[in-house]
Amino acid sequence: MTDAVITEEMEEVVLVIGLHLKEGAEAEFMALLLPLLDTMRHETTFINTVLHRDPQDPTRLMLYETWADMTDLVEVQVNRPYRAAYAERLDDLLCEPRTVEIWQRLRADFKFLSA
């Protein structure tokens, strides 16, 4: 397998994924999600992901993901074997279906703090 080359022709995609966990499902969910995030960060078309928790309701989570190529995300990434355990358990861990929204980035500003 060869590494994909990221070019300007590729379509960057931002996903905002809403997840509402069942009470008591947090530990199992995190045990499945965190290794998935650790692995996907090494994918060629991966740019970033940020996991958020609702401060008013710890069962509500939001993932913000940026990928360099929509086609690769849909045709390759979502089918990676390391996602299988997470995908198989997701319906049992959520109290409602997850939401997935696709966004287009217009601007990005970041400040990196030194330790």
C-alpha positions as a LaTeX table, in Angstrom:
\begin{tabular}{lrrr}
\hline
Residue & $x$ (\AA) & $y$ (\AA) & $z$ (\AA) \\
\hline
Met1 & 0.00 & 0.00 & 0.00 \\
Thr2 & 1.34 & 3.44 & $-0.89$ \\
Asp3 & 0.76 & 6.62 & 1.07 \\
Ala4 & $-1.72$ & 9.04 & $-0.46$ \\
Val5 & $-0.34$ & 12.38 & $-1.53$ \\
Ile6 & $-2.41$ & 15.28 & $-0.27$ \\
Thr7 & $-2.96$ & 17.81 & $-3.04$ \\
Glu8 & $-5.02$ & 20.95 & $-3.43$ \\
Glu9 & $-7.51$ & 19.00 & $-5.56$ \\
Met10 & $-8.53$ & 16.86 & $-2.59$ \\
Glu11 & $-11.68$ & 17.94 & $-0.80$ \\
Glu12 & $-11.04$ & 18.68 & 2.87 \\
Val13 & $-13.98$ & 17.74 & 5.07 \\
Val14 & $-14.93$ & 18.69 & 8.61 \\
Leu15 & $-17.29$ & 16.42 & 10.52 \\
Val16 & $-19.18$ & 17.41 & 13.65 \\
Ile17 & $-20.45$ & 14.23 & 15.30 \\
Gly18 & $-22.93$ & 14.36 & 18.18 \\
Leu19 & $-23.15$ & 11.41 & 20.56 \\
His20 & $-25.58$ & 10.94 & 23.46 \\
Leu21 & $-24.55$ & 8.01 & 25.62 \\
Lys22 & $-26.77$ & 5.88 & 27.79 \\
Glu23 & $-26.25$ & 6.35 & 31.52 \\
Gly24 & $-23.45$ & 4.07 & 32.65 \\
Ala25 & $-22.05$ & 3.57 & 29.12 \\
Glu26 & $-19.30$ & 6.18 & 29.40 \\
Ala27 & $-16.46$ & 3.86 & 30.45 \\
Glu28 & $-17.11$ & 1.26 & 27.75 \\
Phe29 & $-17.57$ & 3.96 & 25.12 \\
Met30 & $-14.28$ & 5.63 & 25.99 \\
Ala31 & $-12.50$ & 2.26 & 26.09 \\
Leu32 & $-13.59$ & 1.75 & 22.48 \\
Leu33 & $-13.19$ & 5.33 & 21.22 \\
Leu34 & $-9.80$ & 6.36 & 22.59 \\
Pro35 & $-7.76$ & 3.58 & 20.92 \\
Leu36 & $-9.64$ & 4.30 & 17.66 \\
Leu37 & $-8.63$ & 7.98 & 17.87 \\
Asp38 & $-5.04$ & 7.00 & 18.71 \\
Thr39 & $-4.89$ & 4.79 & 15.61 \\
Met40 & $-6.68$ & 7.07 & 13.13 \\
Arg41 & $-4.27$ & 9.93 & 13.86 \\
His42 & $-1.69$ & 7.97 & 11.83 \\
Glu43 & $-3.84$ & 7.83 & 8.68 \\
Thr44 & $-2.44$ & 9.80 & 5.74 \\
Thr45 & $-5.54$ & 11.92 & 5.16 \\
Phe46 & $-6.21$ & 12.59 & 8.86 \\
Ile47 & $-5.76$ & 16.23 & 9.93 \\
Asn48 & $-7.18$ & 16.46 & 13.44 \\
Thr49 & $-9.87$ & 15.47 & 15.89 \\
Val50 & $-11.12$ & 17.09 & 19.07 \\
Leu51 & $-13.35$ & 15.32 & 21.58 \\
His52 & $-15.71$ & 17.52 & 23.60 \\
Arg53 & $-18.02$ & 16.81 & 26.56 \\
Asp54 & $-21.08$ & 18.86 & 27.49 \\
Pro55 & $-20.28$ & 20.39 & 30.90 \\
Gln56 & $-23.97$ & 20.23 & 31.84 \\
Asp57 & $-24.48$ & 16.60 & 30.76 \\
Pro58 & $-21.48$ & 14.22 & 30.79 \\
Thr59 & $-23.37$ & 11.72 & 28.59 \\
Arg60 & $-23.35$ & 14.18 & 25.66 \\
Leu61 & $-20.17$ & 14.20 & 23.56 \\
Met62 & $-19.12$ & 15.92 & 20.36 \\
Leu63 & $-16.32$ & 14.94 & 18.03 \\
Tyr64 & $-14.87$ & 17.48 & 15.63 \\
Glu65 & $-12.83$ & 15.78 & 12.90 \\
Thr66 & $-10.96$ & 17.18 & 9.91 \\
Trp67 & $-9.88$ & 14.96 & 7.03 \\
Ala68 & $-7.99$ & 15.95 & 3.89 \\
Asp69 & $-10.14$ & 13.95 & 1.46 \\
Met70 & $-13.86$ & 13.14 & 1.59 \\
Thr71 & $-13.57$ & 10.29 & $-0.92$ \\
Asp72 & $-10.84$ & 8.59 & 1.13 \\
Leu73 & $-12.83$ & 9.10 & 4.33 \\
Val74 & $-15.99$ & 7.50 & 2.91 \\
Glu75 & $-14.42$ & 4.75 & 0.81 \\
Val76 & $-11.40$ & 3.78 & 2.93 \\
Gln77 & $-11.26$ & 5.22 & 6.44 \\
Val78 & $-14.71$ & 4.28 & 7.74 \\
Asn79 & $-14.05$ & 0.69 & 6.65 \\
Arg80 & $-10.74$ & 0.25 & 8.47 \\
Pro81 & $-10.69$ & $-2.93$ & 10.61 \\
Tyr82 & $-9.69$ & $-1.04$ & 13.76 \\
Arg83 & $-13.09$ & 0.73 & 13.69 \\
Ala84 & $-15.09$ & $-2.54$ & 13.81 \\
Ala85 & $-15.38$ & $-3.02$ & 17.60 \\
Tyr86 & $-16.48$ & 0.61 & 18.06 \\
Ala87 & $-19.01$ & 0.41 & 15.22 \\
Glu88 & $-20.47$ & $-2.89$ & 16.47 \\
Arg89 & $-21.14$ & $-1.52$ & 19.99 \\
Leu90 & $-22.18$ & 2.03 & 19.14 \\
Asp91 & $-25.95$ & 1.45 & 18.85 \\
Asp92 & $-26.00$ & $-0.31$ & 22.23 \\
Leu93 & $-24.10$ & 2.52 & 23.94 \\
Leu94 & $-26.13$ & 5.44 & 22.58 \\
Cys95 & $-29.58$ & 6.50 & 23.78 \\
Glu96 & $-30.31$ & 8.07 & 20.38 \\
Pro97 & $-28.69$ & 7.84 & 16.94 \\
Arg98 & $-25.52$ & 9.86 & 16.52 \\
Thr99 & $-25.65$ & 12.95 & 14.37 \\
Val100 & $-23.08$ & 13.63 & 11.68 \\
Glu101 & $-22.85$ & 17.04 & 10.08 \\
Ile102 & $-20.45$ & 17.99 & 7.29 \\
Trp103 & $-18.96$ & 21.48 & 7.39 \\
Gln104 & $-16.64$ & 23.48 & 5.16 \\
Arg105 & $-13.84$ & 25.37 & 6.87 \\
Leu106 & $-13.61$ & 29.04 & 5.96 \\
Arg107 & $-10.87$ & 30.08 & 8.38 \\
Ala108 & $-8.75$ & 28.56 & 11.13 \\
Asp109 & $-6.87$ & 30.37 & 13.89 \\
Phe110 & $-4.81$ & 28.51 & 16.47 \\
Lys111 & $-2.63$ & 29.53 & 19.36 \\
Phe112 & $-0.16$ & 26.95 & 20.57 \\
Leu113 & 1.00 & 27.29 & 24.16 \\
Ser114 & 4.43 & 26.15 & 25.22 \\
Ala115 & 4.74 & 23.95 & 28.27 \\
\hline
\end{tabular}
